Amino acid sequence: MAKEKVKDVRVSVILECTSCVRKSFNKKSSGISRYTTQKNRYNTPSELELRKFCRYCKKHTTYREINK
């Protein structure tokens, strides 16, 4: 019998700071802050959005899921 391909329930996602992306062309921002986490694809089918600390902005900002 052939093995069935099973999709993983938990997937790895990359969260990117929204304020660093907007001002990435400025000299003040030395980089784009990103976090890696996991989400359950069945409970949260939409894009994940969290508030986390950005070390480049030095404050809590909104992080959105980006496509790989």
C-alpha distances in whole Angstrom, upper triangle without the diagonal:
4,6,9,12,15,19,21,24,26,27,30,33,36,40,43,46,48,51,51,49,52,54,53,55,58,59,59,55,54,50,48,46,43,41,37,35,32,32,29,28,28,32,33,32,35,37,38,42,43,47,47,50,50,52,53,55,56,55,52,50,47,44,42,38,38,35,33
4,6,9,12,16,18,21,24,24,27,30,33,36,39,43,44,48,47,45,48,51,49,52,54,56,56,52,51,47,44,43,39,37,34,32,29,29,27,25,26,29,31,29,32,33,35,39,40,44,44,47,47,49,50,51,52,52,49,47,44,41,38,35,34,31,30
4,6,9,13,15,18,20,21,24,27,30,33,36,40,41,45,44,43,46,48,46,49,52,53,53,49,48,44,41,40,36,34,30,29,26,25,23,22,23,26,27,26,29,31,32,35,37,40,40,43,44,45,47,48,49,48,46,44,41,38,35,32,31,29,27
4,6,10,12,15,18,19,22,24,28,31,34,38,39,43,42,40,43,46,44,47,50,51,51,47,46,42,39,38,34,32,29,27,24,23,21,19,19,23,24,23,26,27,29,33,34,38,38,41,42,44,45,46,47,46,43,42,39,35,33,29,29,26,25
4,7,10,13,15,15,18,21,24,27,30,34,35,39,38,37,40,42,40,43,46,47,47,43,42,39,36,34,31,29,25,24,21,20,18,16,17,21,22,20,23,24,25,29,31,35,35,38,38,40,41,43,44,43,40,38,35,32,29,26,25,22,21
4,6,9,12,13,16,19,22,25,28,32,33,37,37,35,38,41,39,42,45,46,45,42,41,37,34,33,29,27,23,21,18,17,15,13,14,17,19,17,21,22,23,27,28,32,32,35,36,38,39,40,41,40,37,36,33,29,27,23,24,21,21
4,6,9,9,13,15,19,22,25,28,30,33,33,31,34,37,36,39,41,43,42,38,38,34,31,29,25,23,20,18,14,13,11,10,11,14,15,14,17,18,19,23,25,28,29,32,32,35,36,37,38,37,34,32,29,26,23,20,20,18,17
4,6,7,10,13,17,19,23,26,28,31,31,30,33,36,34,37,40,41,40,36,36,32,29,27,23,21,17,15,11,11,9,8,10,13,14,13,16,17,17,21,22,26,26,29,30,32,33,34,35,34,31,30,27,24,21,18,19,17,17
4,7,10,13,16,18,22,25,27,30,30,29,32,35,34,37,39,41,39,36,35,32,28,26,23,20,17,14,10,8,6,6,7,9,11,11,14,15,15,19,20,24,24,27,28,31,33,33,34,32,29,28,25,22,20,17,18,17,18
4,7,10,13,15,19,22,24,27,27,27,30,32,31,34,36,37,36,32,32,28,25,23,19,16,13,10,6,5,5,6,9,10,10,11,14,14,13,16,17,21,21,24,25,27,29,30,30,29,26,25,22,19,17,15,16,16,16
4,6,10,13,16,20,21,25,25,24,27,29,28,31,33,34,33,30,29,25,22,20,16,14,11,9,5,6,6,7,10,12,11,11,13,12,12,15,16,20,20,22,23,25,27,28,29,27,25,23,20,17,15,12,13,12,12
4,7,10,13,17,19,22,22,21,24,26,25,28,30,31,30,26,26,22,19,17,13,11,7,6,4,7,9,10,13,14,13,13,14,12,11,14,15,18,17,20,20,22,23,25,25,25,22,21,18,15,13,10,11,11,10
4,7,10,13,15,19,18,17,21,23,21,25,27,28,27,23,23,19,16,14,10,8,6,6,6,7,10,10,14,14,12,12,12,9,9,11,12,15,15,17,17,20,21,22,23,22,19,18,15,11,10,6,7,8,8
4,7,10,12,16,15,14,17,19,18,21,23,24,23,20,19,15,12,10,7,6,5,6,8,10,14,14,18,17,15,15,14,11,9,11,11,14,13,15,14,16,17,18,20,19,17,15,13,9,8,6,6,8,8
4,7,9,12,12,12,15,17,16,20,21,22,21,17,18,14,11,9,5,5,6,8,10,11,15,15,18,18,14,15,13,10,8,8,8,10,10,12,11,14,15,15,17,16,14,11,9,5,5,4,6,9,11
4,6,9,8,8,11,13,12,16,17,19,18,14,14,11,7,6,5,7,9,11,14,15,18,19,22,21,18,18,16,12,11,9,10,11,10,11,10,12,12,13,15,14,12,10,8,5,5,6,7,10,11
4,6,6,7,9,11,11,14,15,17,15,12,13,10,7,6,6,9,12,14,17,18,21,21,24,23,20,20,18,14,12,10,10,9,8,9,7,10,10,9,12,11,10,7,6,4,7,9,10,14,15
4,6,5,7,9,10,13,14,17,15,12,15,12,9,9,10,12,15,17,19,19,22,22,25,24,20,20,17,14,13,10,11,10,11,12,10,13,12,10,13,12,11,7,6,6,7,10,10,14,16
4,5,5,7,8,12,12,14,12,10,13,11,9,10,12,14,17,19,22,23,26,26,29,27,23,24,21,17,16,13,13,12,12,11,9,12,10,8,11,10,10,7,8,9,10,14,14,18,19
4,5,5,6,9,9,11,10,7,9,7,6,7,10,13,16,19,22,23,26,27,30,28,25,25,22,19,17,15,15,13,13,12,9,10,8,7,11,11,12,9,10,10,12,14,14,17,18
4,6,5,8,10,13,12,9,11,9,7,9,11,14,17,19,22,23,26,25,28,28,24,24,21,17,17,15,15,15,15,15,12,14,11,11,15,15,15,12,11,10,11,13,12,14,16
4,6,8,9,12,12,10,13,11,10,12,14,17,20,22,25,25,28,28,31,30,26,26,22,19,19,16,17,16,17,16,14,15,13,12,15,15,15,12,12,12,13,15,14,17,19
4,5,6,9,8,7,10,10,9,12,15,18,21,24,27,28,31,31,34,33,29,29,26,22,22,19,19,18,18,16,13,14,11,10,14,15,16,13,14,14,16,18,17,20,21
4,5,8,8,6,8,7,7,10,13,17,20,23,26,27,30,30,33,33,29,29,26,22,22,20,20,19,18,17,13,14,10,11,15,16,17,15,15,15,16,18,16,18,19
4,7,9,8,9,10,11,14,17,21,23,26,29,31,34,33,37,36,32,32,29,25,25,23,24,23,22,20,17,17,13,14,17,19,20,18,19,18,19,21,19,21,22
4,5,6,8,10,12,15,18,21,25,28,31,32,36,35,39,38,34,34,31,27,27,24,24,23,22,20,16,16,12,12,15,17,19,18,19,19,21,23,22,24,25
4,6,7,10,12,15,19,22,25,29,32,34,37,37,41,40,36,36,33,30,29,26,26,24,22,20,16,15,12,12,15,18,20,19,21,21,23,25,24,26,26
4,6,9,11,13,17,20,24,27,30,32,36,36,39,38,34,35,32,28,27,25,24,21,20,17,14,12,9,9,12,14,17,16,19,19,21,24,23,26,26
4,6,8,10,13,17,20,23,27,28,32,33,36,35,31,32,29,25,24,21,21,19,17,15,11,10,6,7,11,13,15,14,16,16,18,20,19,22,23
4,7,10,13,16,19,23,26,28,32,33,36,35,32,32,30,26,25,23,22,20,18,16,12,10,7,10,12,15,17,16,18,17,19,21,20,22,22
4,6,10,13,16,19,23,25,29,29,33,32,29,29,27,23,22,20,19,18,16,14,10,9,7,10,12,15,16,15,16,15,16,17,16,19,18
4,6,10,13,16,20,22,25,26,29,28,25,25,23,19,18,16,16,15,13,12,9,9,7,10,12,14,14,12,13,11,12,14,13,15,15
4,7,10,14,17,19,23,24,27,26,23,24,21,18,16,14,13,12,10,9,6,7,7,9,11,12,12,10,11,9,11,12,12,15,15
4,7,10,13,16,19,20,23,23,20,21,19,15,13,12,12,12,10,10,8,10,11,12,14,14,13,12,11,8,9,10,10,12,12
4,7,10,13,16,18,21,20,18,19,18,14,12,12,10,11,9,10,10,11,13,14,15,15,13,12,12,8,10,9,11,13,13
4,7,10,14,15,19,18,16,17,17,14,12,12,12,14,12,13,13,15,17,18,19,18,16,16,14,11,11,9,10,12,12
4,7,11,13,16,15,13,15,15,13,10,12,11,13,12,14,15,17,19,20,21,20,17,16,15,12,12,10,12,13,13
4,7,9,12,12,11,12,13,12,10,12,12,15,15,18,19,21,23,24,24,23,20,19,17,14,13,11,13,13,14
4,6,9,8,7,9,10,10,8,11,12,15,16,19,20,23,25,25,26,24,21,20,17,14,13,10,13,14,15
4,6,6,6,8,10,11,10,14,15,18,19,23,24,27,29,29,29,27,24,23,20,17,16,13,16,16,17
4,6,5,5,8,10,10,14,16,20,21,24,25,28,30,30,31,29,26,24,21,18,15,13,15,14,15
4,6,6,9,12,12,16,18,22,23,27,28,31,33,33,33,31,28,26,23,21,18,16,18,17,19
4,6,9,11,11,14,15,19,21,25,26,30,31,31,31,29,25,24,21,19,17,15,18,18,20
4,5,7,7,10,13,16,18,22,24,27,28,28,28,26,23,21,17,15,13,12,14,15,18
4,7,8,12,15,19,21,24,25,28,29,29,30,28,25,22,19,17,14,12,14,13,16
4,6,9,13,16,19,22,23,26,27,26,28,25,22,19,16,14,11,9,12,12,15
4,7,10,14,16,19,19,23,23,23,24,22,19,16,13,11,7,6,8,10,13
4,7,10,12,16,17,20,21,21,22,20,16,14,10,8,6,5,9,11,14
4,7,10,13,14,18,19,18,19,16,13,10,7,6,5,6,10,13,16
4,6,10,12,15,17,16,16,14,10,8,6,5,7,9,12,16,18
4,7,9,13,14,13,13,10,6,5,4,6,9,12,15,18,20
4,6,10,12,11,11,8,5,6,6,7,10,12,15,19,20
4,6,9,8,7,6,4,6,9,9,13,15,17,21,22
4,5,5,6,6,6,6,9,9,13,15,16,20,20
4,6,5,7,9,10,13,13,16,18,19,22,22
4,5,8,10,11,13,13,16,18,19,22,22
4,6,8,8,11,12,16,18,19,23,23
4,7,9,13,14,17,20,21,25,26
4,6,10,12,16,19,20,24,26
4,7,9,13,16,18,22,24
4,6,10,13,15,19,21
4,7,10,13,16,19
4,7,9,13,15
4,6,10,13
4,7,9
4,6
4
